[in-house]
Amino acid sequence: MRVPRTIEREIRRHARPGGSTAHEQRKATAATAIVAAFFLGKSRFPQPELIAEDLPVVDRIREALKNLPGGMDKAHGGEAELIALASREQKTTGARQVLLSNDGGASVVAALYQIPTRHAADVLAEFACADPELSPAECMTLFTSACEVSAPPTVARPADASAFACSSADGVCTPCDNAG
C-alpha cells in the first residue's frame, strides 16, 4: 500500500484537534489514529513521488474529476495523484493496482485508466470473508461508524449487514476473488 504525500497532508490536516462539532471531533480522532498507524515509525507507508511526466496526467485527471456532477467545488489533488501514480505503476511494472477510495468520482475516473476501485465496505466484506469471527452485523456497525468520517456515495453503500456475509463455496469466494 502506498500513500502519496498529498493524501498524507490531507489526513494530517484533519487530525488537528479543535473541531466544534461532534462530527469534526470524531473525524480528528480517526485521522489521528491513521497518522499514528500509517505515517509514523516503522509502520510508515512508502510514499511514491510524482515525476515530471506525471504532471500532465494529473492535470487531465483533475479536470475529468471536476467535470463530474458535483466536482467543481473540490480540488481533487489527492485523487488525481493517486490515479496517476497507480496508472504509471501499472504501465511500467505490469503489477495490478487497486485504488482504495470512498470517492465516487475517483472510482469513475480511475476506471477510465483501467484502475479498479474498492471502498470501505468492499474491504470490510473481504475481512469478514477471511475471518469467520467477524460477523456481518459487526461489519455493518464498523462501516456505519466509518461513514461518519468518510463515506462512499450513497448508491454504493450496503443497505444492510447481508452485504458482509461471506458467499464462499468450496474455499472460493467469487466477490473477493473478482475484487476490483
C-alpha positions in Angstrom: 0.0 0.0 0.0 1.3 3.4 -1.0 0.0 6.8 0.0 1.0 10.0 -1.9 2.2 13.0 0.2 -0.9 14.9 -0.9 -3.2 12.4 0.8 -0.9 12.2 3.9 -1.1 16.0 4.2 -4.9 16.0 3.9 -5.2 13.3 6.7 -2.8 15.2 8.9 -4.8 18.4 8.4 -7.9 16.5 9.5 -6.0 15.2 12.6 -5.7 18.7 14.1 -7.9 19.0 17.2 -10.3 21.8 17.8 -13.4 20.8 15.9 -16.5 22.5 17.2 -19.0 19.7 16.3 -19.0 16.0 17.4 -18.6 15.0 13.8 -15.4 17.2 13.5 -14.1 15.7 16.7 -14.7 12.1 15.5 -13.0 12.9 12.2 -10.0 14.4 14.0 -9.8 11.3 16.3 -9.9 8.9 13.3 -7.4 10.9 11.4 -5.0 11.0 14.4 -5.2 7.2 14.6 -4.5 6.9 10.9 -1.4 9.2 11.2 -0.1 7.1 14.1 -0.8 3.8 12.4 0.4 4.5 8.9 2.7 7.6 8.8 4.8 7.3 12.0 7.7 5.0 12.9 8.3 1.6 11.5 4.8 1.2 10.0 5.3 4.2 7.7 3.9 3.6 4.3 6.2 4.2 1.3 5.3 7.4 -0.5 5.5 7.3 -4.3 6.6 10.6 -5.9 5.3 12.2 -9.0 7.7 12.7 -11.8 7.6 15.4 -14.5 5.9 13.1 -16.9 3.0 12.6 -14.4 2.1 16.2 -14.2 0.1 16.5 -17.4 -1.7 13.2 -16.5 -2.6 14.6 -13.1 -4.0 17.8 -14.7 -6.1 15.7 -17.1 -7.4 13.5 -14.3 -8.1 16.6 -12.1 -10.1 18.1 -15.0 -12.0 14.9 -15.5 -12.9 14.8 -11.8 -14.0 18.5 -11.9 -16.3 17.8 -14.9 -18.2 15.1 -13.0 -21.5 16.1 -11.4 -20.7 18.0 -8.1 -17.0 18.0 -8.9 -16.4 21.7 -9.5 -16.4 22.5 -5.8 -13.5 20.2 -4.9 -9.7 20.4 -5.6 -9.3 16.7 -6.4 -5.5 16.9 -6.0 -5.1 13.7 -3.9 -7.4 11.6 -6.0 -5.7 12.8 -9.2 -2.3 11.9 -7.9 -3.4 8.5 -6.7 -4.9 7.6 -10.1 -1.8 9.0 -12.0 0.6 7.1 -9.8 -1.4 3.8 -10.0 -1.6 4.2 -13.7 2.1 4.7 -14.1 3.0 1.8 -11.8 0.6 -0.5 -13.7 2.1 0.5 -17.1 5.7 0.3 -16.0 5.6 -2.8 -13.9 2.5 -4.6 -15.0 1.6 -5.0 -11.4 -2.2 -4.8 -10.7 -3.2 -1.7 -8.9 -6.3 -1.2 -6.9 -7.4 2.2 -5.7 -8.9 2.4 -2.2 -11.2 5.4 -2.1 -14.6 6.3 -0.9 -14.8 9.0 -3.6 -17.3 8.0 -6.2 -15.8 10.4 -8.8 -12.4 8.9 -8.3 -13.8 5.5 -9.0 -15.3 6.6 -12.2 -12.2 8.3 -13.5 -9.9 5.5 -12.2 -11.9 3.1 -14.3 -11.0 5.1 -17.4 -7.4 4.4 -16.6 -8.1 0.7 -16.0 -7.6 1.0 -12.3 -10.2 -0.9 -10.3 -11.5 0.8 -7.1 -12.6 -0.6 -3.8 -14.3 1.3 -1.0 -14.5 0.8 2.8 -17.5 -1.6 2.6 -15.7 -3.8 0.0 -12.7 -4.1 2.2 -14.8 -4.9 5.3 -16.6 -7.6 3.3 -13.3 -9.2 2.4 -12.2 -9.1 6.0 -15.4 -10.8 7.0 -14.9 -13.4 4.4 -11.3 -14.1 5.6 -12.2 -14.0 9.3 -15.3 -16.1 10.3 -15.1 -14.4 13.8 -16.0 -11.1 12.2 -19.8 -11.1 11.9 -21.8 -9.3 9.2 -23.5 -7.3 12.0 -20.1 -6.2 13.4 -19.0 -5.2 9.9 -22.2 -3.1 9.4 -21.6 -1.4 12.7 -17.9 -0.6 11.8 -19.0 0.6 8.3 -21.7 2.9 9.7 -19.2 4.4 12.2 -16.6 4.8 9.4 -19.2 6.7 7.3 -19.0 9.5 10.0 -15.5 10.2 8.8 -15.5 9.2 5.1 -18.4 7.6 3.2 -18.7 6.2 -0.2 -21.5 7.6 -2.4 -25.0 6.6 -1.1 -25.7 4.4 -4.1 -22.5 2.3 -3.3 -23.3 1.8 0.4 -24.6 -1.6 1.6 -28.3 -1.5 2.6 -27.9 -4.0 5.4 -25.5 -6.4 7.1 -26.1 -9.1 4.5 -23.6 -7.3 2.3 -20.9 -8.5 4.7 -21.9 -12.2 4.6 -19.3 -14.4 3.0 -20.6 -16.2 0.0 -17.7 -18.7 -0.4 -18.3 -22.2 -1.5 -15.5 -24.9 -1.6 -13.0 -22.3 -0.4 -13.7 -19.9 -3.3 -15.3 -16.5 -2.7 -16.3 -15.1 -6.1 -16.9 -11.5 -4.9 -13.5 -11.4 -3.1 -11.6 -13.2 -5.9 -13.0 -10.9 -8.5 -12.5 -7.8 -6.4 -11.7 -4.7 -8.4 
